[in-house]
């Protein structure tokens, strides 16, 4: 039986959390990281990855399918919130996504 993927909250979009997630995915093989699924906004992560110069794919998927996706793309459980990629600029619009990412990530562990 395969282990379930780790649930990772996107964190504060204006902060370094998304950058660290993208860096972790970039270095997943070298660091022998387990499969993880990000809970957040796939389009936001794609924009941030482009800003940082990463060239890997980001794929909206379900936590259950993350195991199949992880080798070829960063799996993201898209919560439906659309946040602009503006590092360092706080937005009250991000609050609901951050809360939903934590709530849904925890819920996925017990599903």
Secondary structure, 3 states (H helix, E strand, C coil): CCCCCEEEECCCCCCCHHHHHHHHHHCCCCCCCCCEEEEECHHHHHHHHHHHCCCCEEEECCCCCHHHHCCCEEEEEECCCCCCCCCCCCCCCHHHHHHHHHHHHHHHHCC
